[in-house]
Amino acid sequence: MYRCAPEIDATGNENGEMWVAINCRDDADWAALCGVIGQPELATDARYATFANRASAAGELDALIGAWTISRNRFDVTDACQEVGVPAGPMLTSPDLLANDHVKERGFLVEIDQPGVGTFVFEGRGFLASGMTEPVETPAPWLGEHSVEICRDLLGRDDATIQDLIARGIVEVTPPAGK
């Protein structure tokens, strides 16, 4: 992960926590990345000739690559790398995800109605694999909404004890919205 140039968000505030992931899978990716960052000579430098050599010099190489990414927008870095076949991708913020057409089309965003409050958009599951069941997507419970069930089913308390705990203010019970 490499830090990129700060960006200005929709409210006009600078967000300095912008990052991009770059992955050199092989020597060809390494040579392409060297060209992208404007240092093609690194691709033929014996100190970085092999993956093992590059791994040993990771701190030094991270500094060189980071010096290039820090002056660029994370999306520009991603595009520049991908144009030469080097896998790269920006770290997306929540506002990025909400505005991303690909994320929307893949069904990643989920709308959940919170009774008494309104409908909200949330990030859904990150992936889908064969054999996976659909996730349970429900509104958040109200404070105390499941207190009786927890006391009875998880803690093994009888109804008389639960009512006593409620009467003494030890356990709070709040009915679900609209009930």
Backbone as JSON Lines, residues from 0, in Angstrom:
{"i":0,"aa":"M","n":[0.85,-1.17,0.0],"ca":[0.0,0.0,0.0],"c":[0.9,1.23,0.0]}
{"i":1,"aa":"Y","n":[0.54,2.17,-0.84],"ca":[1.31,3.4,-0.96],"c":[0.38,4.59,-0.77]}
{"i":2,"aa":"R","n":[0.87,5.55,0.0],"ca":[0.11,6.77,0.23],"c":[0.14,7.62,-1.04]}
{"i":3,"aa":"C","n":[-1.0,8.23,-1.33],"ca":[-1.11,9.09,-2.5],"c":[-1.39,10.53,-2.07]}
{"i":4,"aa":"A","n":[-1.46,11.4,-3.05],"ca":[-1.71,12.81,-2.76],"c":[-3.05,12.98,-2.06]}
{"i":5,"aa":"P","n":[-3.12,13.94,-1.14],"ca":[-4.4,14.22,-0.48],"c":[-5.44,14.67,-1.51]}
{"i":6,"aa":"E","n":[-6.7,14.45,-1.17],"ca":[-7.8,14.87,-2.03],"c":[-8.75,15.75,-1.23]}
{"i":7,"aa":"I","n":[-9.49,16.57,-1.93],"ca":[-10.48,17.43,-1.29],"c":[-11.83,16.72,-1.39]}
{"i":8,"aa":"D","n":[-12.49,16.54,-0.24],"ca":[-13.78,15.83,-0.27],"c":[-14.92,16.79,-0.62]}
{"i":9,"aa":"A","n":[-16.12,16.27,-0.66],"ca":[-17.3,17.04,-1.08],"c":[-17.57,18.23,-0.18]}
{"i":10,"aa":"T","n":[-17.09,18.19,1.07],"ca":[-17.33,19.29,2.0],"c":[-16.2,20.32,1.95]}
{"i":11,"aa":"G","n":[-15.21,20.1,1.08],"ca":[-14.1,21.03,0.97],"c":[-12.94,20.74,1.91]}
{"i":12,"aa":"N","n":[-13.03,19.64,2.64],"ca":[-11.95,19.27,3.57],"c":[-10.93,18.39,2.87]}
{"i":13,"aa":"E","n":[-9.66,18.58,3.26],"ca":[-8.6,17.76,2.7],"c":[-8.56,16.41,3.41]}
{"i":14,"aa":"N","n":[-8.52,15.37,2.63],"ca":[-8.4,14.03,3.19],"c":[-7.04,13.49,2.78]}
{"i":15,"aa":"G","n":[-6.12,13.43,3.74],"ca":[-4.75,13.01,3.46],"c":[-4.54,11.52,3.5]}
{"i":16,"aa":"E","n":[-5.56,10.76,3.84],"ca":[-5.42,9.3,3.95],"c":[-5.89,8.62,2.67]}
{"i":17,"aa":"M","n":[-5.17,8.83,1.6],"ca":[-5.5,8.21,0.31],"c":[-4.4,7.21,-0.02]}
{"i":18,"aa":"W","n":[-4.82,6.01,-0.4],"ca":[-3.86,4.92,-0.6],"c":[-4.16,4.16,-1.88]}
{"i":19,"aa":"V","n":[-3.13,3.48,-2.38],"ca":[-3.27,2.62,-3.55],"c":[-2.47,1.34,-3.31]}
{"i":20,"aa":"A","n":[-2.99,0.24,-3.8],"ca":[-2.26,-1.03,-3.74],"c":[-1.66,-1.29,-5.12]}
{"i":21,"aa":"I","n":[-0.39,-1.67,-5.14],"ca":[0.3,-2.01,-6.39],"c":[0.92,-3.39,-6.19]}
{"i":22,"aa":"N","n":[0.75,-4.26,-7.18],"ca":[1.25,-5.63,-7.05],"c":[2.07,-6.03,-8.27]}
{"i":23,"aa":"C","n":[3.36,-6.21,-8.06],"ca":[4.22,-6.72,-9.13],"c":[4.29,-8.23,-9.0]}
{"i":24,"aa":"R","n":[3.66,-8.92,-9.95],"ca":[3.59,-10.38,-9.89],"c":[4.85,-11.06,-10.4]}
{"i":25,"aa":"D","n":[5.59,-10.35,-11.23],"ca":[6.76,-10.98,-11.85],"c":[7.72,-9.89,-12.34]}
{"i":26,"aa":"D","n":[8.8,-10.33,-12.99],"ca":[9.81,-9.38,-13.47],"c":[9.25,-8.44,-14.53]}
{"i":27,"aa":"A","n":[8.32,-8.91,-15.35],"ca":[7.73,-8.04,-16.37],"c":[6.93,-6.91,-15.71]}
{"i":28,"aa":"D","n":[6.18,-7.23,-14.67],"ca":[5.45,-6.19,-13.93],"c":[6.42,-5.2,-13.32]}
{"i":29,"aa":"W","n":[7.51,-5.73,-12.75],"ca":[8.51,-4.86,-12.13],"c":[9.08,-3.9,-13.16]}
{"i":30,"aa":"A","n":[9.45,-4.4,-14.33],"ca":[10.01,-3.54,-15.37],"c":[9.0,-2.49,-15.81]}
{"i":31,"aa":"A","n":[7.75,-2.89,-15.94],"ca":[6.7,-1.94,-16.34],"c":[6.51,-0.87,-15.28]}
{"i":32,"aa":"L","n":[6.51,-1.27,-14.01],"ca":[6.35,-0.29,-12.93],"c":[7.51,0.69,-12.91]}
{"i":33,"aa":"C","n":[8.73,0.18,-13.12],"ca":[9.89,1.07,-13.15],"c":[9.72,2.14,-14.22]}
{"i":34,"aa":"G","n":[9.2,1.75,-15.39],"ca":[8.95,2.72,-16.44],"c":[7.88,3.73,-16.05]}
{"i":35,"aa":"V","n":[6.82,3.26,-15.41],"ca":[5.73,4.14,-15.0],"c":[6.2,5.19,-14.01]}
{"i":36,"aa":"I","n":[7.05,4.8,-13.07],"ca":[7.49,5.76,-12.06],"c":[8.65,6.63,-12.55]}
{"i":37,"aa":"G","n":[9.03,6.45,-13.83],"ca":[10.06,7.29,-14.41],"c":[11.48,6.87,-14.06]}
{"i":38,"aa":"Q","n":[11.65,5.62,-13.65],"ca":[12.98,5.13,-13.31],"c":[13.22,3.78,-13.99]}
{"i":39,"aa":"P","n":[13.21,3.74,-15.32],"ca":[13.35,2.47,-16.03],"c":[14.67,1.76,-15.75]}
{"i":40,"aa":"E","n":[15.68,2.5,-15.35],"ca":[16.98,1.89,-15.06],"c":[16.92,0.92,-13.88]}
{"i":41,"aa":"L","n":[15.94,1.08,-13.0],"ca":[15.8,0.17,-11.86],"c":[15.5,-1.26,-12.31]}
{"i":42,"aa":"A","n":[14.85,-1.39,-13.47],"ca":[14.48,-2.71,-13.96],"c":[15.7,-3.57,-14.3]}
{"i":43,"aa":"T","n":[16.8,-2.92,-14.65],"ca":[18.01,-3.67,-15.0],"c":[19.09,-3.56,-13.94]}
{"i":44,"aa":"D","n":[18.79,-2.89,-12.86],"ca":[19.75,-2.76,-11.74],"c":[19.88,-4.13,-11.06]}
{"i":45,"aa":"A","n":[21.1,-4.63,-10.94],"ca":[21.35,-5.95,-10.36],"c":[20.81,-6.07,-8.94]}
{"i":46,"aa":"R","n":[20.76,-4.95,-8.22],"ca":[20.26,-5.0,-6.83],"c":[18.79,-5.41,-6.77]}
{"i":47,"aa":"Y","n":[18.06,-5.22,-7.88],"ca":[16.62,-5.51,-7.9],"c":[16.26,-6.52,-8.99]}
{"i":48,"aa":"A","n":[17.24,-7.27,-9.47],"ca":[17.06,-8.16,-10.62],"c":[16.1,-9.31,-10.37]}
{"i":49,"aa":"T","n":[16.02,-9.76,-9.13],"ca":[15.14,-10.9,-8.83],"c":[14.12,-10.51,-7.76]}
{"i":50,"aa":"F","n":[13.09,-11.33,-7.67],"ca":[12.09,-11.09,-6.63],"c":[12.74,-11.1,-5.25]}
{"i":51,"aa":"A","n":[13.64,-12.06,-5.01],"ca":[14.31,-12.16,-3.71],"c":[15.1,-10.89,-3.42]}
{"i":52,"aa":"N","n":[15.79,-10.37,-4.42],"ca":[16.54,-9.12,-4.23],"c":[15.6,-7.96,-3.91]}
{"i":53,"aa":"R","n":[14.49,-7.9,-4.64],"ca":[13.53,-6.82,-4.4],"c":[12.91,-6.95,-3.01]}
{"i":54,"aa":"A","n":[12.63,-8.17,-2.59],"ca":[12.07,-8.38,-1.25],"c":[13.07,-7.94,-0.19]}
{"i":55,"aa":"S","n":[14.35,-8.2,-0.4],"ca":[15.38,-7.78,0.57],"c":[15.5,-6.26,0.62]}
{"i":56,"aa":"A","n":[15.21,-5.61,-0.48],"ca":[15.32,-4.15,-0.55],"c":[13.95,-3.48,-0.47]}
{"i":57,"aa":"A","n":[12.98,-4.16,0.13],"ca":[11.6,-3.66,0.14],"c":[11.48,-2.25,0.71]}
{"i":58,"aa":"G","n":[12.18,-1.97,1.79],"ca":[12.09,-0.63,2.39],"c":[12.56,0.45,1.44]}
{"i":59,"aa":"E","n":[13.68,0.2,0.8],"ca":[14.23,1.16,-0.16],"c":[13.3,1.34,-1.36]}
{"i":60,"aa":"L","n":[12.8,0.23,-1.89],"ca":[11.91,0.3,-3.05],"c":[10.57,0.93,-2.68]}
{"i":61,"aa":"D","n":[10.06,0.63,-1.5],"ca":[8.81,1.26,-1.06],"c":[8.97,2.77,-1.0]}
{"i":62,"aa":"A","n":[10.14,3.23,-0.54],"ca":[10.39,4.67,-0.48],"c":[10.42,5.28,-1.88]}
{"i":63,"aa":"L","n":[11.06,4.59,-2.84],"ca":[11.12,5.09,-4.22],"c":[9.73,5.15,-4.85]}
{"i":64,"aa":"I","n":[8.99,4.07,-4.7],"ca":[7.64,4.03,-5.29],"c":[6.74,5.03,-4.57]}
{"i":65,"aa":"G","n":[6.86,5.09,-3.24],"ca":[6.06,6.02,-2.46],"c":[6.32,7.48,-2.8]}
{"i":66,"aa":"A","n":[7.57,7.79,-3.17],"ca":[7.9,9.17,-3.57],"c":[7.16,9.53,-4.87]}
{"i":67,"aa":"W","n":[6.9,8.53,-5.69],"ca":[6.14,8.76,-6.93],"c":[4.65,8.87,-6.63]}
{"i":68,"aa":"T","n":[4.11,7.96,-5.82],"ca":[2.66,7.95,-5.57],"c":[2.19,9.15,-4.76]}
{"i":69,"aa":"I","n":[3.02,9.64,-3.85],"ca":[2.58,10.7,-2.93],"c":[2.25,12.0,-3.68]}
{"i":70,"aa":"S","n":[2.78,12.15,-4.88],"ca":[2.51,13.38,-5.63],"c":[1.38,13.2,-6.64]}
{"i":71,"aa":"R","n":[0.7,12.06,-6.56],"ca":[-0.35,11.78,-7.54],"c":[-1.64,11.33,-6.87]}
{"i":72,"aa":"N","n":[-2.72,11.55,-7.56],"ca":[-4.04,11.1,-7.14],"c":[-4.08,9.57,-7.22]}
{"i":73,"aa":"R","n":[-4.74,8.93,-6.27],"ca":[-4.78,7.45,-6.22],"c":[-5.4,6.84,-7.47]}
{"i":74,"aa":"F","n":[-6.34,7.52,-8.09],"ca":[-6.95,7.0,-9.31],"c":[-6.0,7.14,-10.5]}
{"i":75,"aa":"D","n":[-5.21,8.23,-10.52],"ca":[-4.22,8.41,-11.58],"c":[-3.12,7.35,-11.46]}
{"i":76,"aa":"V","n":[-2.7,7.04,-10.24],"ca":[-1.7,6.0,-10.02],"c":[-2.25,4.66,-10.51]}
{"i":77,"aa":"T","n":[-3.48,4.37,-10.14],"ca":[-4.11,3.12,-10.56],"c":[-4.15,3.03,-12.08]}
{"i":78,"aa":"D","n":[-4.62,4.09,-12.73],"ca":[-4.72,4.09,-14.2],"c":[-3.35,3.91,-14.85]}
{"i":79,"aa":"A","n":[-2.35,4.64,-14.35],"ca":[-1.0,4.55,-14.94],"c":[-0.45,3.13,-14.83]}
{"i":80,"aa":"C","n":[-0.64,2.5,-13.69],"ca":[-0.16,1.12,-13.51],"c":[-0.93,0.15,-14.39]}
{"i":81,"aa":"Q","n":[-2.23,0.26,-14.39],"ca":[-3.05,-0.67,-15.16],"c":[-2.83,-0.54,-16.66]}
{"i":82,"aa":"E","n":[-2.51,0.67,-17.12],"ca":[-2.25,0.88,-18.55],"c":[-1.07,0.06,-19.05]}
{"i":83,"aa":"V","n":[-0.12,-0.26,-18.16],"ca":[1.05,-1.06,-18.56],"c":[0.96,-2.48,-18.02]}
{"i":84,"aa":"G","n":[-0.22,-2.86,-17.52],"ca":[-0.45,-4.23,-17.08],"c":[-0.07,-4.55,-15.66]}
{"i":85,"aa":"V","n":[0.27,-3.54,-14.87],"ca":[0.62,-3.77,-13.47],"c":[-0.66,-3.69,-12.63]}
{"i":86,"aa":"P","n":[-1.0,-4.75,-11.92],"ca":[-2.21,-4.71,-11.08],"c":[-2.11,-3.62,-10.02]}
{"i":87,"aa":"A","n":[-3.15,-2.8,-9.94],"ca":[-3.19,-1.72,-8.96],"c":[-4.64,-1.35,-8.72]}
{"i":88,"aa":"G","n":[-4.9,-0.83,-7.54],"ca":[-6.26,-0.38,-7.24],"c":[-6.26,0.58,-6.08]}
{"i":89,"aa":"P","n":[-7.13,1.58,-6.13],"ca":[-7.22,2.55,-5.05],"c":[-7.95,1.97,-3.84]}
{"i":90,"aa":"M","n":[-7.58,2.41,-2.67],"ca":[-8.38,2.09,-1.48],"c":[-9.57,3.05,-1.52]}
{"i":91,"aa":"L","n":[-10.76,2.5,-1.55],"ca":[-11.96,3.32,-1.65],"c":[-12.5,3.68,-0.28]}
{"i":92,"aa":"T","n":[-12.96,4.92,-0.15],"ca":[-13.61,5.37,1.07],"c":[-15.1,5.03,0.97]}
{"i":93,"aa":"S","n":[-15.82,5.17,2.05],"ca":[-17.26,4.91,2.0],"c":[-17.96,5.8,0.98]}
{"i":94,"aa":"P","n":[-17.67,7.11,0.92],"ca":[-18.3,7.91,-0.14],"c":[-17.95,7.43,-1.54]}
{"i":95,"aa":"D","n":[-16.7,6.95,-1.73],"ca":[-16.32,6.4,-3.04],"c":[-17.2,5.21,-3.39]}
{"i":96,"aa":"L","n":[-17.38,4.31,-2.43],"ca":[-18.19,3.11,-2.67],"c":[-19.63,3.48,-3.03]}
{"i":97,"aa":"L","n":[-20.19,4.45,-2.31],"ca":[-21.58,4.84,-2.55],"c":[-21.78,5.44,-3.94]}
{"i":98,"aa":"A","n":[-20.72,6.05,-4.48],"ca":[-20.82,6.7,-5.79],"c":[-20.33,5.82,-6.94]}
{"i":99,"aa":"N","n":[-19.78,4.66,-6.64],"ca":[-19.15,3.82,-7.65],"c":[-20.18,2.98,-8.41]}
{"i":100,"aa":"D","n":[-20.27,3.2,-9.72],"ca":[-21.25,2.48,-10.55],"c":[-21.02,0.98,-10.52]}
{"i":101,"aa":"H","n":[-19.77,0.56,-10.55],"ca":[-19.47,-0.88,-10.54],"c":[-19.98,-1.52,-9.24]}
{"i":102,"aa":"V","n":[-19.75,-0.84,-8.14],"ca":[-20.2,-1.35,-6.84],"c":[-21.72,-1.46,-6.82]}
{"i":103,"aa":"K","n":[-22.38,-0.45,-7.37],"ca":[-23.85,-0.47,-7.43],"c":[-24.35,-1.62,-8.3]}
{"i":104,"aa":"E","n":[-23.76,-1.76,-9.49],"ca":[-24.21,-2.79,-10.42],"c":[-23.98,-4.2,-9.89]}
{"i":105,"aa":"R","n":[-22.98,-4.39,-9.07],"ca":[-22.68,-5.71,-8.5],"c":[-23.55,-6.02,-7.29]}
{"i":106,"aa":"G","n":[-24.4,-5.07,-6.89],"ca":[-25.31,-5.31,-5.77],"c":[-24.65,-5.26,-4.41]}
{"i":107,"aa":"F","n":[-23.52,-4.56,-4.31],"ca":[-22.81,-4.49,-3.04],"c":[-23.52,-3.6,-2.02]}
{"i":108,"aa":"L","n":[-24.22,-2.6,-2.51],"ca":[-24.9,-1.67,-1.61],"c":[-26.28,-2.21,-1.25]}
{"i":109,"aa":"V","n":[-26.61,-2.11,0.02],"ca":[-27.86,-2.66,0.54],"c":[-28.64,-1.54,1.23]}
{"i":110,"aa":"E","n":[-29.92,-1.43,0.91],"ca":[-30.79,-0.47,1.6],"c":[-31.52,-1.2,2.72]}
{"i":111,"aa":"I","n":[-31.47,-0.63,3.91],"ca":[-32.16,-1.22,5.05],"c":[-33.02,-0.13,5.69]}
{"i":112,"aa":"D","n":[-34.29,-0.46,5.89],"ca":[-35.21,0.47,6.54],"c":[-35.12,0.28,8.05]}
{"i":113,"aa":"Q","n":[-34.75,1.34,8.75],"ca":[-34.71,1.32,10.21],"c":[-36.01,1.96,10.68]}
{"i":114,"aa":"P","n":[-36.98,1.16,11.17],"ca":[-38.27,1.7,11.57],"c":[-38.12,2.9,12.52]}
{"i":115,"aa":"G","n":[-38.89,3.92,12.22],"ca":[-38.87,5.11,13.05],"c":[-37.74,6.07,12.75]}
{"i":116,"aa":"V","n":[-36.81,5.66,11.88],"ca":[-35.65,6.51,11.58],"c":[-35.55,6.8,10.09]}
{"i":117,"aa":"G","n":[-35.69,5.78,9.26],"ca":[-35.6,5.97,7.82],"c":[-34.81,4.86,7.15]}
{"i":118,"aa":"T","n":[-34.62,5.02,5.85],"ca":[-33.88,4.04,5.06],"c":[-32.44,4.5,4.88]}
{"i":119,"aa":"F","n":[-31.52,3.57,5.05],"ca":[-30.1,3.86,4.95],"c":[-29.44,2.89,3.99]}
{"i":120,"aa":"V","n":[-28.36,3.35,3.35],"ca":[-27.58,2.49,2.45],"c":[-26.35,2.02,3.21]}
{"i":121,"aa":"F","n":[-26.12,0.71,3.16],"ca":[-24.98,0.1,3.84],"c":[-24.15,-0.68,2.84]}
{"i":122,"aa":"E","n":[-22.89,-0.91,3.2],"ca":[-22.03,-1.78,2.41],"c":[-22.46,-3.22,2.7]}
{"i":123,"aa":"G","n":[-22.69,-3.99,1.67],"ca":[-23.09,-5.38,1.83],"c":[-21.9,-6.31,1.89]}
{"i":124,"aa":"R","n":[-22.14,-7.56,1.59],"ca":[-21.07,-8.55,1.64],"c":[-20.03,-8.25,0.57]}
{"i":125,"aa":"G","n":[-18.8,-8.57,0.88],"ca":[-17.69,-8.27,-0.02],"c":[-17.54,-9.24,-1.17]}
{"i":126,"aa":"F","n":[-18.09,-10.45,-1.04],"ca":[-17.95,-11.42,-2.12],"c":[-19.08,-12.44,-2.04]}
{"i":127,"aa":"L","n":[-19.25,-13.19,-3.11],"ca":[-20.25,-14.24,-3.18],"c":[-19.56,-15.47,-3.75]}
{"i":128,"aa":"A","n":[-19.73,-16.59,-3.09],"ca":[-19.14,-17.85,-3.56],"c":[-20.23,-18.9,-3.66]}
{"i":129,"aa":"S","n":[-20.0,-19.89,-4.48],"ca":[-21.0,-20.95,-4.62],"c":[-21.22,-21.61,-3.27]}
{"i":130,"aa":"G","n":[-22.47,-21.91,-3.0],"ca":[-22.82,-22.55,-1.74],"c":[-23.09,-21.59,-0.59]}
{"i":131,"aa":"M","n":[-22.81,-20.31,-0.8],"ca":[-23.08,-19.33,0.26],"c":[-24.56,-19.0,0.28]}
{"i":132,"aa":"T","n":[-25.1,-18.84,1.47],"ca":[-26.49,-18.42,1.6],"c":[-26.55,-16.9,1.56]}
{"i":133,"aa":"E","n":[-27.73,-16.41,1.27],"ca":[-27.93,-14.96,1.28],"c":[-27.76,-14.44,2.7]}
{"i":134,"aa":"P","n":[-27.11,-13.3,2.87],"ca":[-26.94,-12.77,4.22],"c":[-28.27,-12.27,4.79]}
{"i":135,"aa":"V","n":[-28.36,-12.26,6.09],"ca":[-29.54,-11.72,6.76],"c":[-29.28,-10.23,6.93]}
{"i":136,"aa":"E","n":[-30.12,-9.43,6.32],"ca":[-29.96,-7.98,6.38],"c":[-31.2,-7.39,7.02]}
{"i":137,"aa":"T","n":[-31.07,-7.04,8.28],"ca":[-32.2,-6.53,9.05],"c":[-31.83,-5.21,9.7]}
{"i":138,"aa":"P","n":[-32.82,-4.46,10.12],"ca":[-32.53,-3.22,10.84],"c":[-31.83,-3.53,12.16]}
{"i":139,"aa":"A","n":[-31.15,-2.55,12.68],"ca":[-30.51,-2.7,13.99],"c":[-31.6,-2.8,15.06]}
{"i":140,"aa":"P","n":[-31.39,-3.6,16.08],"ca":[-32.39,-3.68,17.15],"c":[-32.38,-2.4,17.98]}
{"i":141,"aa":"W","n":[-33.5,-2.11,18.58],"ca":[-33.59,-0.99,19.5],"c":[-32.93,-1.39,20.81]}
{"i":142,"aa":"L","n":[-32.42,-0.43,21.53],"ca":[-31.82,-0.7,22.83],"c":[-32.86,-1.39,23.71]}
{"i":143,"aa":"G","n":[-32.55,-2.57,24.18],"ca":[-33.46,-3.32,25.04],"c":[-34.49,-4.15,24.32]}
{"i":144,"aa":"E","n":[-34.5,-4.12,22.99],"ca":[-35.53,-4.83,22.23],"c":[-35.49,-6.34,22.46]}
{"i":145,"aa":"H","n":[-34.33,-6.91,22.67],"ca":[-34.2,-8.35,22.84],"c":[-33.76,-8.75,24.24]}
{"i":146,"aa":"S","n":[-33.91,-7.84,25.19],"ca":[-33.45,-8.12,26.56],"c":[-34.1,-9.37,27.16]}
{"i":147,"aa":"V","n":[-35.4,-9.51,26.98],"ca":[-36.1,-10.67,27.57],"c":[-35.57,-11.96,26.96]}
{"i":148,"aa":"E","n":[-35.44,-12.01,25.63],"ca":[-34.94,-13.22,24.97],"c":[-33.52,-13.55,25.42]}
{"i":149,"aa":"I","n":[-32.68,-12.54,25.56],"ca":[-31.3,-12.78,26.0],"c":[-31.28,-13.33,27.41]}
{"i":150,"aa":"C","n":[-32.06,-12.7,28.3],"ca":[-32.1,-13.19,29.69],"c":[-32.62,-14.62,29.76]}
{"i":151,"aa":"R","n":[-33.66,-14.91,29.0],"ca":[-34.27,-16.24,29.05],"c":[-33.43,-17.28,28.29]}
{"i":152,"aa":"D","n":[-33.13,-17.0,27.02],"ca":[-32.53,-18.02,26.15],"c":[-31.02,-18.17,26.33]}
{"i":153,"aa":"L","n":[-30.33,-17.08,26.56],"ca":[-28.87,-17.16,26.7],"c":[-28.42,-17.27,28.15]}
{"i":154,"aa":"L","n":[-29.12,-16.57,29.03],"ca":[-28.71,-16.57,30.44],"c":[-29.49,-17.57,31.29]}
{"i":155,"aa":"G","n":[-30.55,-18.15,30.72],"ca":[-31.3,-19.18,31.43],"c":[-32.13,-18.69,32.6]}
{"i":156,"aa":"R","n":[-32.55,-17.43,32.58],"ca":[-33.37,-16.89,33.66],"c":[-34.85,-17.19,33.41]}
{"i":157,"aa":"D","n":[-35.59,-17.4,34.49],"ca":[-37.03,-17.65,34.34],"c":[-37.77,-16.32,34.26]}
{"i":158,"aa":"D","n":[-39.05,-16.38,33.87],"ca":[-39.84,-15.16,33.66],"c":[-39.94,-14.31,34.91]}
{"i":159,"aa":"A","n":[-40.09,-14.92,36.08],"ca":[-40.21,-14.16,37.33],"c":[-38.92,-13.38,37.6]}
{"i":160,"aa":"T","n":[-37.78,-14.01,37.39],"ca":[-36.49,-13.34,37.6],"c":[-36.32,-12.19,36.61]}
{"i":161,"aa":"I","n":[-36.69,-12.44,35.37],"ca":[-36.56,-11.4,34.34],"c":[-37.44,-10.2,34.7]}
{"i":162,"aa":"Q","n":[-38.67,-10.44,35.1],"ca":[-39.57,-9.35,35.47],"c":[-39.03,-8.57,36.66]}
{"i":163,"aa":"D","n":[-38.41,-9.28,37.61],"ca":[-37.79,-8.63,38.76],"c":[-36.64,-7.74,38.31]}
{"i":164,"aa":"L","n":[-35.79,-8.23,37.41],"ca":[-34.66,-7.44,36.89],"c":[-35.16,-6.19,36.16]}
{"i":165,"aa":"I","n":[-36.25,-6.33,35.44],"ca":[-36.83,-5.18,34.73],"c":[-37.39,-4.18,35.74]}
{"i":166,"aa":"A","n":[-38.13,-4.66,36.73],"ca":[-38.73,-3.78,37.74],"c":[-37.67,-3.02,38.52]}
{"i":167,"aa":"R","n":[-36.54,-3.64,38.75],"ca":[-35.46,-3.0,39.52],"c":[-34.57,-2.11,38.65]}
{"i":168,"aa":"G","n":[-34.84,-2.05,37.34],"ca":[-34.06,-1.19,36.44],"c":[-32.72,-1.78,36.04]}
{"i":169,"aa":"I","n":[-32.52,-3.07,36.31],"ca":[-31.26,-3.72,35.96],"c":[-31.26,-4.09,34.48]}
{"i":170,"aa":"V","n":[-32.41,-4.48,33.98],"ca":[-32.57,-4.83,32.57],"c":[-33.57,-3.85,31.97]}
{"i":171,"aa":"E","n":[-33.21,-3.3,30.81],"ca":[-34.1,-2.36,30.12],"c":[-34.81,-3.08,28.98]}
{"i":172,"aa":"V","n":[-36.08,-2.77,28.83],"ca":[-36.86,-3.36,27.75],"c":[-37.48,-2.22,26.96]}
{"i":173,"aa":"T","n":[-37.22,-2.22,25.66],"ca":[-37.8,-1.22,24.77],"c":[-38.52,-1.96,23.67]}
{"i":174,"aa":"P","n":[-39.78,-1.64,23.44],"ca":[-40.49,-2.32,22.34],"c":[-39.93,-1.86,21.0]}
{"i":175,"aa":"P","n":[-40.0,-2.72,19.99],"ca":[-39.58,-2.31,18.64],"c":[-40.41,-1.11,18.18]}
{"i":176,"aa":"A","n":[-39.86,-0.32,17.3],"ca":[-40.57,0.85,16.77],"c":[-41.87,0.42,16.12]}
{"i":177,"aa":"G","n":[-42.89,1.18,16.34],"ca":[-44.18,0.89,15.74],"c":[-45.01,-0.11,16.51]}
{"i":178,"aa":"K","n":[-44.52,-0.57,17.65],"ca":[-45.3,-1.55,18.44],"c":[-45.72,-0.95,19.75]}
